[in-house]
């Protein structure tokens, strides 16, 4: 076992504090990663504060991890010491079910994927995430960060990037398609960049116009305020895909009215409360109300390569570990453009 410094929530809703955790010894197929940067995802806050249900404490959040391999097990073939790598939202799965074999490990039906934190590994021990100095992960759940991507702007791609890339690819965002990204935050700004790079006509739907200049700079063709009732009249029946990155309850019927026939409203934001729906909103127009998780390991690698090819990472604000609690409050206040990233050298 290796003792490393980390930041953990000792209990639900408690401030995160510096502590130490134990990492397992490097096994035959494991890689030891010196974590350089860890993104702060809204999911971290939901889980650390038990917004999504009962959680495991102490909790070391963080599933947007970028670092450098410092040791490999004797059976490792995919990575070598010195490689630049990333770890996202999962560190294991059953590997035997239909989904795992199809590269859809995020939808594992053989017990579910093992989360990078707030989960229990196959060894029966709690998993601890990226707000720490090091992590040990099976090589099959590690991805390579291309040379064209700096590690700090690559870290948020391990969740925010793949969470938007996967549904945009699945629902065929591309030339000739009109895509709306709902919410201009940590996920939303990546949705704009990726949808634009895929060739779609991109519209941002945000509560206000205060981030309009950013949206247009990042690749949006249009930008509308959802607080203006005229927006819903003007855009009725417009979009092939609406990607909702919002983690607050929405008036789904209003947004479904913005879809064309056979359009899809895809949720990647996960509100803590149930939402209401009038089924006539999907019956009329043969519309789809859908959801999407992260991506599988192969698709996550594809996403990183795509972002490197197109020359972009996340828009970040680099912080020290001592600023994590303040950063959580700023995320809740939508006061970040667009992803906080912890410099783990400060842990």
VENLINGI-V810978 format. One line per field, one symbol per residue. psi: psi as a letter, one per 30 degrees, with the letter a starting at -180 (. if undefined). burial: 1 if it has 24 or more other C-alpha atoms within 12 Angstrom, else 0. A space follows every 10 residues. Layout:
psi: ???
burial: ???
This chain:
psi: kkklklkljf lkgkkklkal lkklljaegl kkkjkekklj kfeeeeefgh fgaklklkkj ajgikkakkf kklfgkffll kfkkllkbfk glafffleee fgghffgkgh flljlflhlk lfggkkkkaf hlelkkkkff gklkjlffkk eefeefffde eefeeeeeee ghkakfkjkk jjkibeeeee eeeeeeffgl kkkkjlelgf geeeeeeffk flkkkffjff efeegkgeke kkjjgkglkl ieeeefffkl kglkjkkfkj lfllllkjff ffejghlkjl lkballeeee eeeeeeeeeg hlalkljkll efgeeeeeee efghhkjfkk kkjfff.
burial: 0001111110 0110111101 1011010011 1111111111 1111111110 0000111111 1111111111 1110000011 0011111111 1111100001 0011111100 0111111111 1000011111 1111111111 1111110011 1111111111 1111111111 1010001111 1111111111 1111111111 1111111000 1101110111 1111110000 1100101111 1111111001 0111111111 0111111111 0000000000 1100001110 1111111111 1111111100 0111111111 1111101100 1001011111 1111111
